[in-house]
């Protein structure tokens, strides 16, 4: 069952499944969204850098950027050029 087209947080694996038919960037977006929703990443605080996420999940830079684009489009994160990407302030 999905909520607004998303997998419920409790059902999200915290690892990338390379055997899954789900695109890697969508899996990463789900993982990061779950971390935001759980409070692991706090509003207004920077999330790990693209380089850190690349290394943590063993993904290409374009894959990480595509995941962040999804979260940006959803209004969950904001990117500050030269500073990084942060969780959007609570509304």
N, C-alpha and C positions, 0 to 999 in steps of 0.2 A: 504494500500500500504506500502510496506517495502522498506528500503534502505539497500542494502547488507544484507538482511535477518534480519534487525533490524526494530523495530517500530520507526517511526519518533518521534523526541523529543516532538513535540506538542501533540502527541496522548498518551503519557506515563502518567499514573496515578502516583501520587507521594505517593500512598499508596499501600500496599500489598493487593491483592484481593484473599482471601483464598477460594473463591468459583470458581475462574477461573481454567481452565484446565492447565494453564501455571504453570510450576514448580516454587516454591517460590524463589529458588536461581536465576532463570532467571529473574523473576520480579525484584528482588533486583539489579541484574546486570544492568537491563534497567534503574532503578531509579538512580543508582550511575553514569552510563554513561551519563544520561541526566544532572546531576549536574556538571559533568566534562565539557560537551559540552557547557553548559550555562555559564560557568565561575564561578559557585558557589564554585567549588573546583579548585584552581589555580595550574598550572604546578609547580612542585618542592615542593609543600606544602603537608603536611600530611593530609590525609582524616581522618574522625573519626575512632577511634579504633574499633576492632572487638567487644569488649564488648559494646561500645556505640551503634554500629549498631544493635547488638543483642537486646539491650534494646529499642532502637527507634522503631524497626520494629517487636519486639516480636518474634524473630526467634532463632533457635538453632545455636550454634557456627559452626557446620558443614555446615549449610545452608549459613551462611555469608562467610565462607571460600570458598565454591563452587562458590559463586558470584564473589569474589575477584579473584579466579583462572581464570574465564572467562575474566575479565578485564585485568589481567596480560597477558594471552595468546593473547589478542588483542593489547597489547603494550600500554594500557592506564594508567596502574599503575605499580609501582615497589615496592617491599617489601624489607625493610632493617631490617634484624634480630636484635631484641632488640630495634628498633626505631619505626617501624610501616610501614604503606603503604602510599606512596605518589603518586600524579599524576605525570606521566612521563613528563620529560621536553619536551617542544615544539621542534619540529624538523624543 
